[in-house]
Amino acid sequence: LATGGEARLVDIARRLGVSHPTAVKSIRRLKREGLATSLPYRGVFLTEAGRALADRVRARHRIVVELLCAIGVPPEAAEADAEGIEHHVSKTTLDAFSRFLTEKR
C-alpha cells in the first residue's frame, strides 16, 4: 500500500501472513480511523493521513535496523529483530538511536 498506492485484500493478507477475514477486519479499522479507503472492484488505498503514518512507521523501522547493523547484527537478523523492537521503543530512545547513527557517520 505505502509503496504502490493500491493493494488488494488478498495481497495484504498474504503479505502479513494473516487470513482474509483478519485482513478485512484490519482494513475496516484503518478505514474507520481515516487511514485508508477502498473502491469496489479495485483495491485499498491509503489516505494522506495513512501515507503519513506509513512514512513514520518506515522511518522508525529504518532507524532500528540501522542501529542493529551498526552494532554488528547481520542485516537479515536486523530486519527480523527490528519488527519486534520498533514497537516497544519510546520516542526518547528512538531519538537517541538516531543521534548515535548521525554522530557515527
SEZA-480403 format. One record per atom (N, C-alpha, C): residue in one letter; atom name; x, y, z; residue number from 1. Coordinates in steps of 0.02 Angstrom, whole numbers, plus 32768, in hexadecimal, padded with zeros to 4 digits. Layout:
residues N
{'A' 'CA' {X Y Z} NUM}
...
This chain:
residues 105
{'L' 'N' {8029 7FC4 8000} 1}
{'L' 'CA' {8000 8000 8000} 1}
{'L' 'C' {802B 803F 8000} 1}
{'A' 'N' {8059 8041 802E} 2}
{'A' 'CA' {8081 807E 8034} 2}
{'A' 'C' {80AD 808A 7FF7} 2}
{'T' 'N' {80C4 8054 7FD7} 3}
{'T' 'CA' {80F0 805E 7F9E} 3}
{'T' 'C' {80CC 805F 7F5C} 3}
{'G' 'N' {8097 8037 7F55} 4}
{'G' 'CA' {8074 8034 7F15} 4}
{'G' 'C' {8036 805D 7F10} 4}
{'G' 'N' {801D 8076 7F48} 5}
{'G' 'CA' {7FE1 809F 7F47} 5}
{'G' 'C' {7FA0 8078 7F4B} 5}
{'E' 'N' {7FA0 803B 7F33} 6}
{'E' 'CA' {7F64 8012 7F33} 6}
{'E' 'C' {7F77 7FCA 7F42} 6}
{'A' 'N' {7F4D 7FA8 7F67} 7}
{'A' 'CA' {7F5A 7F61 7F75} 7}
{'A' 'C' {7F18 7F3C 7F7B} 7}
{'R' 'N' {7F18 7EFE 7F64} 8}
{'R' 'CA' {7EDC 7ED4 7F6A} 8}
{'R' 'C' {7EDD 7EB2 7FAE} 8}
{'L' 'N' {7EA2 7EA5 7FC9} 9}
{'L' 'CA' {7E9D 7E85 800B} 9}
{'L' 'C' {7EC3 7E43 800D} 9}
{'V' 'N' {7EBE 7E1C 7FD8} 10}
{'V' 'CA' {7EE0 7DDB 7FD8} 10}
{'V' 'C' {7F2C 7DE5 7FDD} 10}
{'D' 'N' {7F46 7E19 7FBD} 11}
{'D' 'CA' {7F8E 7E26 7FC0} 11}
{'D' 'C' {7FA3 7E3F 8005} 11}
{'I' 'N' {7F78 7E68 8024} 12}
{'I' 'CA' {7F86 7E81 8068} 12}
{'I' 'C' {7F88 7E46 8098} 12}
{'A' 'N' {7F56 7E1A 8094} 13}
{'A' 'CA' {7F54 7DDF 80C0} 13}
{'A' 'C' {7F92 7DB4 80B7} 13}
{'R' 'N' {7FA5 7DA8 8079} 14}
{'R' 'CA' {7FE0 7D7F 806B} 14}
{'R' 'C' {801F 7D9F 8086} 14}
{'R' 'N' {8027 7DDF 807A} 15}
{'R' 'CA' {8064 7E03 8090} 15}
{'R' 'C' {806A 7E03 80DC} 15}
{'L' 'N' {8031 7E0A 80FE} 16}
{'L' 'CA' {8032 7E0B 8147} 16}
{'L' 'C' {8030 7DC6 8166} 16}
{'G' 'N' {8023 7D94 813E} 17}
{'G' 'CA' {801E 7D50 8158} 17}
{'G' 'C' {7FE1 7D45 8183} 17}
{'V' 'N' {7FA9 7D64 8170} 18}
{'V' 'CA' {7F6B 7D5D 8196} 18}
{'V' 'C' {7F34 7D43 8167} 18}
{'S' 'N' {7EFD 7D30 8185} 19}
{'S' 'CA' {7EC4 7D18 815D} 19}
{'S' 'C' {7EA1 7D53 813C} 19}
{'H' 'N' {7E7A 7D44 8109} 20}
{'H' 'CA' {7E54 7D78 80E5} 20}
{'H' 'C' {7E25 7D9D 8115} 20}
{'P' 'N' {7DFF 7D79 8141} 21}
{'P' 'CA' {7DD3 7D9D 8170} 21}
{'P' 'C' {7DFA 7DCB 819F} 21}
{'T' 'N' {7E35 7DB7 81B4} 22}
{'T' 'CA' {7E5E 7DE2 81DF} 22}
{'T' 'C' {7E73 7E21 81B9} 22}
{'A' 'N' {7E86 7E19 817A} 23}
{'A' 'CA' {7E99 7E53 8151} 23}
{'A' 'C' {7E5D 7E82 8148} 23}
{'V' 'N' {7E22 7E66 813C} 24}
{'V' 'CA' {7DE5 7E8E 8134} 24}
{'V' 'C' {7DD8 7EB6 8173} 24}
{'K' 'N' {7DDE 7E96 81AC} 25}
{'K' 'CA' {7DD3 7EB8 81ED} 25}
{'K' 'C' {7E06 7EF1 81F7} 25}
{'S' 'N' {7E44 7EE4 81E6} 26}
{'S' 'CA' {7E78 7F17 81EE} 26}
{'S' 'C' {7E6C 7F52 81BF} 26}
{'I' 'N' {7E5A 7F44 8181} 27}
{'I' 'CA' {7E4D 7F7A 8151} 27}
{'I' 'C' {7E0F 7FA2 8166} 27}
{'R' 'N' {7DDD 7F7F 8180} 28}
{'R' 'CA' {7DA2 7FA2 8199} 28}
{'R' 'C' {7DB5 7FD4 81D0} 28}
{'R' 'N' {7DE2 7FBF 81FC} 29}
{'R' 'CA' {7DF9 7FEB 8232} 29}
{'R' 'C' {7E20 8027 8215} 29}
{'L' 'N' {7E4C 801A 81E5} 30}
{'L' 'CA' {7E71 8051 81C5} 30}
{'L' 'C' {7E42 8083 81A4} 30}
{'K' 'N' {7E0E 8069 8183} 31}
{'K' 'CA' {7DDD 8095 8163} 31}
{'K' 'C' {7DB7 80BD 8197} 31}
{'R' 'N' {7DA3 809E 81CD} 32}
{'R' 'CA' {7D7F 80C0 8203} 32}
{'R' 'C' {7DAA 80F8 8220} 32}
{'E' 'N' {7DEC 80ED 8224} 33}
{'E' 'CA' {7E19 811F 8240} 33}
{'E' 'C' {7E30 8152 820D} 33}
{'G' 'N' {7E16 814D 81CF} 34}
{'G' 'CA' {7E27 817D 819C} 34}
{'G' 'C' {7E6B 8174 817D} 34}
{'L' 'N' {7E87 8138 8183} 35}
{'L' 'CA' {7ECA 812A 816A} 35}
{'L' 'C' {7ECA 8108 8126} 35}
{'A' 'N' {7E90 80EC 8112} 36}
{'A' 'CA' {7E8B 80C8 80D2} 36}
{'A' 'C' {7E46 80D1 80B5} 36}
{'T' 'N' {7E41 80C7 8074} 37}
{'T' 'CA' {7E02 80C5 8050} 37}
{'T' 'C' {7E04 8089 8021} 37}
{'S' 'N' {7DCB 8078 8005} 38}
{'S' 'CA' {7DCA 8043 7FD3} 38}
{'S' 'C' {7D96 8053 7F9E} 38}
{'L' 'N' {7D9F 8034 7F64} 39}
{'L' 'CA' {7D70 803D 7F2D} 39}
{'L' 'C' {7D58 7FF8 7F18} 39}
{'P' 'N' {7D17 7FF2 7F07} 40}
{'P' 'CA' {7CFD 7FB2 7EEF} 40}
{'P' 'C' {7D24 7F9A 7EB2} 40}
{'Y' 'N' {7D33 7F5A 7EB1} 41}
{'Y' 'CA' {7D57 7F39 7E79} 41}
{'Y' 'C' {7D9E 7F55 7E6F} 41}
{'R' 'N' {7DB6 7F79 7E9F} 42}
{'R' 'CA' {7DFB 7F93 7E9C} 42}
{'R' 'C' {7E1E 7F79 7EDA} 42}
{'G' 'N' {7E3F 7FA4 7EFD} 43}
{'G' 'CA' {7E64 7F8F 7F38} 43}
{'G' 'C' {7E5C 7FC0 7F71} 43}
{'V' 'N' {7E8C 7FBD 7F9D} 44}
{'V' 'CA' {7E8E 7FE8 7FD8} 44}
{'V' 'C' {7EC4 801D 7FCB} 44}
{'F' 'N' {7EB5 805A 7FDF} 45}
{'F' 'CA' {7EE3 8092 7FD6} 45}
{'F' 'C' {7EEE 80B4 8019} 45}
{'L' 'N' {7F2B 80CB 8026} 46}
{'L' 'CA' {7F38 80F3 8061} 46}
{'L' 'C' {7F20 813A 8054} 46}
{'T' 'N' {7F04 815A 8088} 47}
{'T' 'CA' {7EF4 81A1 8084} 47}
{'T' 'C' {7F34 81C8 8091} 47}
{'E' 'N' {7F30 8209 808D} 48}
{'E' 'CA' {7F6B 8232 809D} 48}
{'E' 'C' {7F83 8224 80E4} 48}
{'A' 'N' {7F54 821F 8113} 49}
{'A' 'CA' {7F66 820F 8158} 49}
{'A' 'C' {7F85 81C9 815D} 49}
{'G' 'N' {7F6B 819B 8137} 50}
{'G' 'CA' {7F86 8157 8136} 50}
{'G' 'C' {7FCD 8155 811A} 50}
{'R' 'N' {7FD9 817B 80E5} 51}
{'R' 'CA' {801D 817F 80C8} 51}
{'R' 'C' {804D 819E 80F9} 51}
{'A' 'N' {8037 81D2 811D} 52}
{'A' 'CA' {8062 81F3 814E} 52}
{'A' 'C' {8074 81C2 8186} 52}
{'L' 'N' {8043 819B 819D} 53}
{'L' 'CA' {8050 816A 81D1} 53}
{'L' 'C' {8080 8134 81B6} 53}
{'A' 'N' {8075 811D 817A} 54}
{'A' 'CA' {80A1 80EA 815C} 54}
{'A' 'C' {80E9 8104 8156} 54}
{'D' 'N' {80F1 8144 8145} 55}
{'D' 'CA' {8133 8162 8141} 55}
{'D' 'C' {8156 8162 8185} 55}
{'R' 'N' {8130 8174 81B9} 56}
{'R' 'CA' {814D 8175 81FD} 56}
{'R' 'C' {8160 812E 8213} 56}
{'V' 'N' {8136 80FE 8204} 57}
{'V' 'CA' {8145 80B8 8217} 57}
{'V' 'C' {8183 809F 81F3} 57}
{'R' 'N' {8188 80AE 81B2} 58}
{'R' 'CA' {81C3 8099 818B} 58}
{'R' 'C' {8203 80BA 81A6} 58}
{'A' 'N' {81FF 80FA 81B8} 59}
{'A' 'CA' {8239 811E 81D2} 59}
{'A' 'C' {824F 80FF 8215} 59}
{'R' 'N' {821F 80EF 823F} 60}
{'R' 'CA' {822D 80D0 8280} 60}
{'R' 'C' {8250 808D 8275} 60}
{'H' 'N' {8235 8065 8247} 61}
{'H' 'CA' {8252 8024 8237} 61}
{'H' 'C' {829A 802B 821E} 61}
{'R' 'N' {82A4 805B 81F0} 62}
{'R' 'CA' {82E6 8066 81D2} 62}
{'R' 'C' {8319 8078 8208} 62}
{'I' 'N' {8307 80A3 8237} 63}
{'I' 'CA' {8335 80B7 826C} 63}
{'I' 'C' {8349 807A 8295} 63}
{'V' 'N' {8319 8050 82A9} 64}
{'V' 'CA' {8329 8016 82D1} 64}
{'V' 'C' {8355 7FE5 82AA} 64}
{'V' 'N' {8346 7FDA 826B} 65}
{'V' 'CA' {836F 7FAD 8241} 65}
{'V' 'C' {83B6 7FC8 823C} 65}
{'E' 'N' {83BC 8008 822E} 66}
{'E' 'CA' {83FF 8026 8226} 66}
{'E' 'C' {8427 8021 8267} 66}
{'L' 'N' {8406 802C 82A0} 67}
{'L' 'CA' {842A 8026 82E0} 67}
{'L' 'C' {8442 7FDF 82EA} 67}
{'L' 'N' {8416 7FAE 82DE} 68}
{'L' 'CA' {842A 7F69 82E8} 68}
{'L' 'C' {8464 7F56 82BA} 68}
{'C' 'N' {8462 7F6D 827C} 69}
{'C' 'CA' {849A 7F60 824E} 69}
{'C' 'C' {84DA 7F82 8266} 69}
{'A' 'N' {84D3 7FBF 8281} 70}
{'A' 'CA' {850D 7FE5 8299} 70}
{'A' 'C' {8531 7FC2 82D3} 70}
{'I' 'N' {850C 7F9A 82F9} 71}
{'I' 'CA' {852C 7F76 8331} 71}
{'I' 'C' {853F 7F2F 831E} 71}
{'G' 'N' {8539 7F20 82DD} 72}
{'G' 'CA' {8552 7EE0 82C5} 72}
{'G' 'C' {851F 7EA9 82B8} 72}
{'V' 'N' {84E0 7EB9 82BE} 73}
{'V' 'CA' {84AC 7E86 82B0} 73}
{'V' 'C' {84A8 7E7F 8264} 73}
{'P' 'N' {84A8 7E41 824A} 74}
{'P' 'CA' {84A2 7E37 8202} 74}
{'P' 'C' {8460 7E55 81E8} 74}
{'P' 'N' {8461 7E71 81AB} 75}
{'P' 'CA' {8425 7E93 8191} 75}
{'P' 'C' {83E5 7E6B 8193} 75}
{'E' 'N' {83E7 7E2B 8182} 76}
{'E' 'CA' {83A9 7E03 8183} 76}
{'E' 'C' {838E 7DFC 81CA} 76}
{'A' 'N' {83BA 7DF1 81FA} 77}
{'A' 'CA' {83A5 7DEC 8240} 77}
{'A' 'C' {838C 7E30 8258} 77}
{'A' 'N' {83AE 7E66 8243} 78}
{'A' 'CA' {8399 7EA9 8258} 78}
{'A' 'C' {8353 7EB9 8240} 78}
{'E' 'N' {8343 7EA6 8201} 79}
{'E' 'CA' {8300 7EB1 81E6} 79}
{'E' 'C' {82CC 7E8B 8210} 79}
{'A' 'N' {82DA 7E4C 821E} 80}
{'A' 'CA' {82AA 7E23 8244} 80}
{'A' 'C' {82A3 7E3D 828B} 80}
{'D' 'N' {82DA 7E4C 82AC} 81}
{'D' 'CA' {82D8 7E63 82F2} 81}
{'D' 'C' {82B8 7EA8 82F8} 81}
{'A' 'N' {82C2 7ED2 82C7} 82}
{'A' 'CA' {82A5 7F16 82C9} 82}
{'A' 'C' {8259 7F13 82CC} 82}
{'E' 'N' {823C 7EE0 82AC} 83}
{'E' 'CA' {81F3 7ED9 82AD} 83}
{'E' 'C' {81D7 7ED8 82F4} 83}
{'G' 'N' {81FA 7EB9 8322} 84}
{'G' 'CA' {81E3 7EB6 8367} 84}
{'G' 'C' {81F9 7EF3 838F} 84}
{'I' 'N' {8237 7F08 8386} 85}
{'I' 'CA' {8253 7F3E 83AE} 85}
{'I' 'C' {8231 7F80 83A0} 85}
{'E' 'N' {8224 7F90 8361} 86}
{'E' 'CA' {820A 7FD2 834F} 86}
{'E' 'C' {81C8 7FE3 8371} 86}
{'H' 'N' {81A2 7FB2 8384} 87}
{'H' 'CA' {8161 7FBE 83A3} 87}
{'H' 'C' {8165 7FCA 83EE} 87}
{'H' 'N' {81A0 7FBE 840B} 88}
{'H' 'CA' {81A8 7FC4 8453} 88}
{'H' 'C' {81DA 7FF9 8468} 88}
{'V' 'N' {81F3 8020 8438} 89}
{'V' 'CA' {8224 8053 8446} 89}
{'V' 'C' {8202 8097 844B} 89}
{'S' 'N' {8212 80BB 8480} 90}
{'S' 'CA' {81F4 80FD 8489} 90}
{'S' 'C' {8211 812F 8456} 90}
{'K' 'N' {81EF 8167 844F} 91}
{'K' 'CA' {8208 819C 8422} 91}
{'K' 'C' {824B 81B5 843B} 91}
{'T' 'N' {8254 81BA 847C} 92}
{'T' 'CA' {8293 81D1 8498} 92}
{'T' 'C' {82CC 81A2 8484} 92}
{'T' 'N' {82C0 8161 848A} 93}
{'T' 'CA' {82F3 8130 8478} 93}
{'T' 'C' {82FF 8131 842D} 93}
{'L' 'N' {82CB 8136 8405} 94}
{'L' 'CA' {82D2 8138 83BD} 94}
{'L' 'C' {82FA 8176 83A8} 94}
{'D' 'N' {82ED 81AF 83C8} 95}
{'D' 'CA' {8313 81EC 83BA} 95}
{'D' 'C' {835D 81E2 83CB} 95}
{'A' 'N' {836B 81BF 8403} 96}
{'A' 'CA' {83B1 81B1 8416} 96}
{'A' 'C' {83D2 8183 83E2} 96}
{'F' 'N' {83AD 8151 83CA} 97}
{'F' 'CA' {83C7 8125 8395} 97}
{'F' 'C' {83DA 814F 8358} 97}
{'S' 'N' {83AD 817C 8345} 98}
{'S' 'CA' {83B8 81A6 830A} 98}
{'S' 'C' {83F5 81D3 8313} 98}
{'R' 'N' {83FC 81F2 834E} 99}
{'R' 'CA' {8436 821D 835C} 99}
{'R' 'C' {8476 81F4 8358} 99}
{'F' 'N' {8476 81B9 8375} 100}
{'F' 'CA' {84B0 818D 8373} 100}
{'F' 'C' {84C4 817E 832B} 100}
{'L' 'N' {8493 816D 8302} 101}
{'L' 'CA' {84A1 815C 82BC} 101}
{'L' 'C' {84BB 8199 8296} 101}
{'T' 'N' {84A1 81D4 82A4} 102}
{'T' 'CA' {84B7 8211 8283} 102}
{'T' 'C' {84FF 8221 8297} 102}
{'E' 'N' {850F 821A 82D7} 103}
{'E' 'CA' {8553 8227 82EF} 103}
{'E' 'C' {8585 81F5 82D4} 103}
{'K' 'N' {856F 81B7 82CA} 104}
{'K' 'CA' {859A 8182 82B2} 104}
{'K' 'C' {85AF 818D 8269} 104}
{'R' 'N' {8584 81AF 8243} 105}
{'R' 'CA' {8592 81BB 81FC} 105}
{'R' 'C' {85C7 81ED 81F5} 105}
